[in-house]
Amino acid sequence: MRALEGVVGAVEYPGRGLALGRDRDGNGFAAYWLTGRSPASKQRKLVVSDDEIVVQDVSGGSTDDLRHYTAAVRADGWIVVGNGTQVSELAEARRSGRDLQVALRDHAYEPDPPIRTPRIFATASTDGTGITIGSARSVPGAEDLVQHPSLYLSELPPATSVTISTYAGTAADVITSGTPELVTTGTAWTALADLIWNQLAPNLRVALFIAPLATPTFEAALIRHQD
């Protein structure tokens, strides 16, 4: 397995990415990062409340569901993380007891042709078990079709996580991804914020959060924003 920071650093333009798993000490965590090419995409910040983390516009302009959305929701015993409006919808599906691998099939990639950005998400119980990660992405070679690659793991050992990103190319040549990967996380979760942030291209990185799963709110989340 590759290390999480190595996966992040291997791609110039990951778009949005997330990771969910356990650090070296077995502590569960969730992380989410944003990069952007356009001025509008860079004019964003993360706003933290007890049970939500929201990607918010800072330009004073109009909001856009593709750039401004709830990126994380937590409730009694679980968390959902992702890159768009599907996060709130999948959180409602989890509240109602649905299997989120099945609920994911209600979603398609983002309406932004010709890129067709994947909608990514991950969920877990706050004890770090019952991890599901996946995406709604276009089918390579038949881009109008939708596929839903996903992975379920009942639990992960310490120093192991799952990760997924929307893109896998460069800022000049955007390549869609949305494929889950199992990775190592051989440090404390508190150190991962800087490890991931420093792997993102300085001219593209926008924001990042990493939050422990065991706390009852997002208050302990670590946040990074562009300079």
NORUR-V566036 format. One line per field, one symbol per residue. ss: DSSP state (h for helix, s for strand, l for the rest). psi: psi as a letter, one per 40 degrees, with the letter a starting at -180 (. if undefined). burial: I if it has 9 or more other ideal C-beta (glycine too) atoms within 8 Angstrom, else O. A space follows every 50 residues. Layout:
# NORUR-V566036
ss = ???
psi = ???
burial = ???
This chain:
# NORUR-V566036
ss = llshhhhhhlllsllssssssslllllsssssssslllhhhhlsssssll lsssssslllllllllllsssssssllssssslllhhhhhhhhhhllllh hhhhhhllllllllllllssssssslllllsssssssssllsssssslls sssllllllsssssslslsllllllsllllssssllllhhhhhhhhhhhl llllsssssssslllllllllssssll
psi = iiidddddeehdgebiiiihaiadeehiihihihiididddegiihhhad eihhhiieeeaiihdedhiheihiageiihiafaeddddddddddeeihe ddddeeiiiigfiedghihiiiiiieeeifhhiaihiihhegdeihighi hhhdiiiifhiiiiidifaiddghhibfhiihiigfiiddeddddddeeh hdedidiiihiideieiedeihhiii.
burial = OIIIIIIIOOIOIIIIIIIIIIIIOOIIIIIIIIIIOOOIIIIIOIOIOO OIIIIIIOOOOOOOOIIIIIIIIIIOOIIIIIIIOIIIIIIOIIOOOOOI IOIIOOIOIIOOOOOIIIIIIIIIIIOIOIIIIIIIIIIOOOIOOIOIII IOOOOIOOIIIIIIIIIOIOIOOIOIIIOIIOIIIOIIIOOIIOIIIOII IOOIIIIIIIIIIOIOOIOOIIIIOOO
